Amino acid sequence: MSDAAQPSAAEVRAAAEAVKAALDRHLDAVERRSGEDDPTVYAAFNELAAAAEEYDELLYDAYDEVTPFEIPGDGTMPAYTGPDEPSALSVLIRRDYTVLEPQRLLSQAQRVADLDPDVEIGGGENGAEGEARSSVHAALGVLFGEFEPDEIASRHKEFGLEEGDSTLWVAAADEATEPGEWLNAPFDQADPELVVCRFDVSAVFDDELGGEDEDTQERLTLDSER
């Protein structure tokens, strides 16, 4: 950033004062809250997060310094608005992987195909030698068609994959859906306000938890914590 574009010391000071005022408003809202889901507390929380983020950005732009605060991003879960006693639930899972060793992936897929001549490759039954290793696309279809997602997760290194972020949402519902009702668009009804709890795994949590040696850190969020 050029000197002309840098915020002034007065702008940084004003942003700091805005954070202090937002802290006072948040504490006042917490002290006066009417219940766990008080909208005043929720609004004060968002105002404090926005003020802190603005200050953090200006501080960095002007002085190349940062704050020790974690600023909630767009992924912050909203307050739970689902039923108090759900009679049904949906479990939504996302796991990201990087294809770290394509040749290992291709070899493992071909081994599966060699052991099972009826394995589906490319959407059809074809046991021809070499088909499973014809492309990463075909190999992924073979492996994810043969193994359960949990087994892929526990054995990802064997398949030449590297784990990225993952999340599991447990969402409440008033009643179970009809068979086949959402299969054409399975994730369109993912409503964060119905999430009872979520379980996240990400390397980004390493710094927050002291940089422990594990490859990833895990975080469980309950609706009562939001």
Long-range contacts (C-beta under 8 A, 24 or more apart in sequence): 1-61, 5-61, 6-61, 6-62, 7-58, 7-61, 7-62, 8-62, 9-62, 11-58, 11-62, 12-55, 12-58, 12-59, 12-62, 12-63, 15-51, 15-54, 15-55, 15-58, 15-59, 16-55, 18-51, 18-54, 18-55, 19-48, 19-51, 19-52, 19-55, 21-51, 22-47, 22-48, 22-50, 22-51, 22-52, 23-48, 36-224, 37-79, 37-80, 42-79, 49-76, 70-208, 76-226, 77-192, 77-195, 77-198, 77-221, 77-223, 77-226, 78-192, 78-193, 78-226, 79-193, 79-223, 79-226, 80-193, 80-194, 80-195, 80-196, 80-223, 80-226, 81-193, 81-194, 82-171, 82-172, 82-173, 82-193, 82-194, 82-195, 82-196, 83-172, 83-173, 83-174, 86-172, 86-173, 86-174, 86-196, 87-173, 87-174, 87-175, 87-176, 88-172, 88-173, 88-174, 88-175, 88-176, 88-177, 89-170, 89-171, 89-172, 89-173, 89-196, 90-169, 90-170, 90-171, 90-173, 90-189, 91-168, 91-169, 91-170, 91-171, 92-168, 92-169, 92-171, 92-187, 92-190, 93-149, 93-166, 93-167, 93-168, 93-169, 94-166, 94-167, 95-149, 95-153, 95-163, 95-164, 95-166, 96-163, 96-164, 96-165, 96-166, 97-156, 97-161, 97-162, 97-163, 97-164, 98-161, 98-162, 98-164, 99-136, 99-160, 99-161, 100-160, 100-161, 100-162, 101-160, 102-136, 102-160, 103-160, 104-158, 104-159, 104-160, 105-136, 105-139, 105-140, 105-143, 105-159, 105-160, 105-161, 106-132, 106-133, 106-136, 106-139, 107-133, 108-139, 108-143, 108-158, 108-159, 108-160, 109-133, 109-138, 109-139, 109-140, 109-142, 109-143, 110-139, 112-142, 112-143, 112-146, 113-142, 116-146, 119-145, 119-146, 120-145, 163-201, 163-215, 163-216, 165-200, 165-201, 165-202, 165-203, 165-204, 166-200, 166-201, 166-202, 167-198, 167-199, 167-200, 167-201, 168-198, 168-199, 168-200, 169-195, 169-198, 170-195, 170-196, 170-197, 170-198, 171-195, 171-196, 172-196, 195-223, 196-222, 196-223, 197-221, 197-222, 197-223
